[in-house]
Amino acid sequence: MGMSAKAIQKQRPALRLVSTKDLSRDEWLKVRKKGIGSSDASAAIGMNPYQSQLELWMVKTGRDAGLPKPNSDDPKSPVYWGHVLEPIVAEQYSQQTGRKVRRVNAVLQHSDPDKHWMLANLDYSVAADDEVQILECKTAGEFGSQLWKDGVPDYIQCQVQHQLAVTGKQAADVCVLLCGQELKIYRIERNEELIDALITLERQFWDFVETDTPPPADGTDSADRALRHLYPVDQGETLDFSQSKELSQAFDELLAIRSEMETLKSTESHLKQRIQSQMGEASKATFPSGSVSWKRSKDSVALNTKKLLKEQPELLEHYPLTRPGSRRFLMQA
């Protein structure tokens, strides 16, 4: 059951944990580690397509030094363009809706001491409006825009409901610029049942942080990346899991899946080659359900380092490059 409207009105405004106006990015990241921010909410409950619970846990527990991070200063990074375009999206929102917005230069904290770990960074607040109080600005490129086909993606919905939970506000507008040319505005109303569920699941994640216990991996690339950085080296020890029914079953299932994948890979190659043999020198073939292209890529020139080092071995001493090793997961039946 969600809170009544009367109970909602009694929620105190969010606390201003720290001003971000003159805060460096490193200092801001340190503040964010004190709790779950709105952009962390979906990852904390396992609903973020880009970040797993395990990777977020590594960030919150200070184990993220070796993890790759988006470069907000790189013009090739979506994070860079999101930052650059955010004020433009906000300005267009104001022009199209007639609503005035202002930046919120602070990290906000839930006013309930029992929810002190709930933090929020708002893009903008909407000034003096009974219908909507928060503006969240987004940009999405060609790939990211696919997630917006059916409206606001679930992981963004989690972010906004988290903001509403922290601030006690009633509604937010999400303004998204798709592929740099299409602006859409979505209204998200406060949903008490969703907020209650969100708080419960976020609290479970924060328990992992406070007890320094890694959450379970979820099979994503993010979890794989986190595990490789969490356990980068092996010590030569052999563990006997034969008495663990759960892990033994996981191993047996993995063996079966690997075998099935090899069969499917062989079938895939056979079907592909049947089509290729009929295409011959054609560049494209069409079918009732789609098409396939088989084109030659452009020639490229690369340095033949093997030949160069054979003829000039002293170069290796002058320009050495050490590539760090990585752990390989090999199975034997």
C-alpha positions in Angstrom: 0.0 0.0 0.0 1.3 3.5 -0.9 1.0 6.5 1.3 -2.1 8.6 1.3 -2.1 12.1 -0.2 -2.2 13.5 3.3 0.9 11.5 4.2 2.7 12.7 1.1 2.1 16.3 2.0 3.7 15.8 5.3 7.0 14.6 3.8 9.6 17.2 4.6 11.5 18.8 1.7 14.8 17.1 0.7 17.9 18.1 2.6 20.7 19.9 0.7 23.5 17.5 1.4 26.1 19.6 -0.4 26.3 22.4 -3.0 27.6 21.4 -6.4 28.1 24.9 -7.7 31.9 25.0 -7.1 32.4 21.2 -6.6 35.0 19.4 -8.7 34.1 16.2 -10.4 36.2 14.1 -8.1 34.6 15.7 -5.0 31.2 15.2 -6.5 31.9 11.5 -7.1 33.1 11.1 -3.5 29.7 12.6 -2.3 27.8 10.2 -4.6 29.5 7.2 -2.9 27.7 8.2 0.4 24.4 6.8 -1.0 22.3 5.8 -4.0 21.7 8.6 -6.4 18.8 8.9 -8.8 21.1 7.8 -11.7 22.1 4.8 -9.6 18.6 3.6 -8.8 18.0 1.3 -11.7 21.4 -0.3 -11.4 20.9 -0.8 -7.6 17.7 -2.9 -8.3 19.2 -4.7 -11.3 17.3 -2.9 -14.1 20.0 -0.8 -15.8 21.0 -2.0 -19.3 24.5 -0.5 -18.9 25.5 -1.2 -15.3 25.1 -4.2 -13.1 24.5 -4.3 -9.4 28.0 -5.8 -9.0 29.7 -2.9 -10.9 27.7 -0.3 -9.0 28.7 -2.0 -5.7 32.3 -1.8 -6.7 31.9 2.0 -7.2 30.1 2.5 -3.9 32.7 0.5 -2.0 35.7 2.3 -3.6 36.8 -0.7 -5.7 36.3 1.1 -9.0 39.8 2.5 -9.6 40.5 0.0 -12.4 37.1 0.1 -14.0 36.7 1.9 -17.3 34.8 5.2 -16.9 32.9 7.3 -19.5 35.0 10.3 -20.5 32.9 13.5 -20.3 35.6 15.4 -22.0 35.7 13.1 -25.1 33.6 14.5 -28.0 33.1 10.8 -29.2 31.5 9.9 -25.9 27.6 10.1 -25.5 28.2 11.4 -22.0 30.0 14.4 -23.5 27.2 15.3 -25.8 24.6 14.7 -23.1 26.4 17.3 -21.0 26.7 19.8 -23.9 23.1 19.4 -25.1 21.4 19.4 -21.7 20.9 23.2 -21.4 19.7 23.3 -25.0 17.1 20.6 -24.3 16.0 22.5 -21.2 15.7 25.7 -23.2 13.6 24.0 -25.8 11.4 22.5 -23.1 10.7 25.9 -21.7 10.0 27.3 -25.2 7.6 24.5 -26.1 5.8 24.3 -22.7 6.0 27.9 -21.5 7.3 26.6 -18.1 10.3 28.3 -16.4 13.1 26.0 -15.1 16.1 26.5 -13.0 19.2 24.4 -12.2 19.4 22.7 -8.9 23.1 23.0 -7.8 23.0 20.6 -5.0 23.1 16.9 -4.0 19.8 16.3 -2.3 19.2 13.8 0.5 15.9 12.2 1.7 14.7 14.0 4.9 13.9 10.7 6.6 17.0 9.6 8.6 16.0 6.0 7.9 16.5 6.7 4.2 19.7 8.8 4.5 21.3 6.8 1.7 18.7 8.1 -0.8 20.4 10.9 -2.7 19.3 12.8 -5.8 20.8 15.1 -8.4 18.2 17.0 -10.3 18.8 18.5 -13.7 16.3 21.3 -13.2 13.3 22.2 -11.1 10.2 23.6 -12.7 9.3 27.0 -11.1 5.9 27.6 -9.4 3.9 24.9 -11.2 1.2 22.7 -9.5 1.3 20.1 -12.3 5.0 19.3 -12.5 8.0 20.2 -10.3 11.0 18.4 -11.8 12.6 18.4 -15.3 14.9 15.5 -16.4 16.8 16.2 -19.7 18.0 13.3 -21.8 19.7 12.8 -25.2 19.8 9.6 -27.2 21.7 8.7 -30.3 20.9 6.1 -33.0 21.4 3.1 -30.7 20.0 4.6 -27.5 16.9 5.9 -29.2 15.7 2.4 -29.8 15.1 2.1 -26.0 12.6 5.0 -26.3 10.3 3.4 -28.9 7.6 2.6 -26.3 8.1 5.7 -24.2 10.3 6.4 -21.3 12.6 3.3 -20.7 12.1 1.5 -17.4 15.5 2.4 -16.1 14.7 6.1 -16.6 11.4 5.7 -14.9 13.3 4.3 -11.9 15.5 7.3 -11.9 12.6 9.7 -11.9 10.5 7.9 -9.3 13.7 7.9 -7.1 13.9 11.7 -7.5 10.2 12.1 -6.6 10.7 9.9 -3.6 13.7 12.0 -2.3 12.1 15.4 -2.9 8.5 14.5 -2.0 7.4 16.1 -5.3 4.4 14.9 -7.3 5.4 14.8 -11.0 8.3 15.2 -13.4 8.7 15.8 -17.1 11.3 13.9 -19.0 12.4 15.8 -22.1 14.5 13.8 -24.5 16.3 14.8 -27.7 16.3 11.8 -30.1 19.1 11.5 -32.7 19.7 15.3 -32.4 16.4 16.2 -34.2 13.3 15.0 -32.4 12.3 16.4 -29.1 9.7 14.5 -27.0 8.3 15.3 -23.6 6.8 12.7 -21.2 5.0 13.3 -17.9 5.7 10.9 -15.0 3.4 11.1 -12.1 4.5 10.0 -8.6 3.6 6.3 -8.1 3.6 5.3 -4.4 3.5 1.5 -5.0 6.5 1.8 -7.3 8.3 4.0 -4.9 7.7 1.6 -2.0 9.1 -1.3 -4.0 12.0 0.9 -5.2 12.9 1.8 -1.6 12.8 -1.8 -0.5 15.0 -3.0 -3.3 17.4 -0.1 -2.9 17.7 -0.8 0.8 18.7 -4.4 0.0 21.4 -3.2 -2.3 22.7 -0.6 0.3 22.9 -3.5 2.8 25.4 -5.1 0.4 27.4 -1.9 0.5 27.3 -1.5 4.2 28.2 -5.1 4.9 30.9 -5.1 2.2 29.2 -8.1 0.6 29.3 -8.3 -3.2 25.8 -8.8 -4.8 25.3 -11.8 -7.1 26.5 -11.4 -10.8 23.7 -11.2 -13.3 25.3 -12.5 -16.6 25.7 -9.1 -18.1 28.9 -7.6 -19.7 29.0 -5.2 -16.8 29.1 -8.0 -14.3 31.8 -9.8 -16.3 33.8 -6.6 -16.4 33.3 -6.1 -12.6 34.4 -9.7 -11.8 37.6 -9.3 -13.9 38.5 -6.2 -12.0 37.4 -7.5 -8.6 39.5 -10.7 -8.9 42.3 -9.8 -11.5 44.8 -12.5 -10.4 44.7 -16.1 -9.3 46.8 -17.6 -6.5 47.1 -21.2 -7.8 44.7 -22.6 -5.2 42.3 -25.4 -6.2 38.8 -25.4 -4.6 36.7 -28.5 -4.3 33.0 -27.7 -5.0 31.9 -31.3 -5.4 29.9 -31.1 -2.1 28.0 -28.0 -3.3 24.9 -29.2 -5.1 24.1 -25.6 -6.3 27.6 -25.0 -7.9 27.8 -28.6 -9.3 24.5 -28.1 -11.0 25.6 -24.8 -12.4 28.7 -26.5 -13.8 26.7 -29.3 -15.4 24.3 -26.8 -16.9 27.2 -24.8 -18.3 28.7 -27.9 -19.9 25.4 -28.7 -21.5 24.9 -25.1 -22.8 28.5 -25.0 -24.2 27.8 -28.3 -26.1 24.5 -26.9 -27.4 26.2 -23.7 -28.5 28.8 -25.6 -30.4 26.1 -27.5 -32.2 24.2 -24.3 -33.0 27.4 -22.6 -34.2 28.0 -25.5 -36.6 24.5 -25.3 -37.9 24.8 -21.5 -38.3 28.0 -21.9 -40.3 26.3 -24.5 -42.6 23.3 -22.3 -43.3 25.5 -19.3 -43.9 27.7 -21.2 -46.4 24.6 -22.5 -48.3 23.5 -18.9 -48.9 27.1 -17.7 -49.7 27.6 -20.5 -52.3 24.4 -19.4 -54.1 25.3 -15.7 -53.9 28.7 -16.2 -55.6 29.9 -12.7 -56.5 26.6 -10.9 -55.7 26.8 -8.2 -53.0 23.3 -8.6 -51.6 20.5 -11.1 -51.4 16.9 -10.5 -50.3 14.3 -12.8 -48.7 10.7 -12.3 -47.7 11.8 -11.8 -44.1 14.9 -9.7 -44.6 18.2 -9.4 -46.5 21.9 -10.3 -46.3 24.9 -8.5 -47.7 28.3 -10.0 -48.5 30.7 -7.2 -49.4 34.4 -6.9 -49.5 35.8 -4.4 -47.0 38.4 -1.8 -48.1 42.1 -2.8 -48.0 44.0 -1.5 -45.0 47.7 -1.0 -44.3 49.1 -2.2 -41.0 52.6 -2.4 -39.6 54.2 -5.8 -39.8 55.7 -5.8 -36.4 56.8 -9.4 -36.5 59.0 -8.8 -39.6 60.2 -5.4 -38.3 61.4 -6.9 -35.0 63.1 -9.8 -36.8 65.1 -7.3 -38.9 65.6 -4.8 -36.1 65.3 -6.6 -32.8 66.9 -3.7 -30.9 63.6 -1.8 -31.3 62.0 -4.0 -28.7 64.4 -2.7 -26.1 63.7 0.9 -27.0 59.9 0.7 -27.3 58.8 -2.1 -25.0 55.1 -2.6 -24.3 53.8 -4.8 -21.5 50.3 -6.1 -22.0 48.7 -7.1 -18.7 47.6 -10.7 -18.6 43.9 -11.6 -18.0 42.3 -14.7 -16.4 40.8 -17.2 -18.8 37.8 -19.3 -17.8 38.4 -22.8 -19.3 36.2 -25.9 -18.7 37.1 -29.6 -18.7 34.5 -32.3 -18.4 
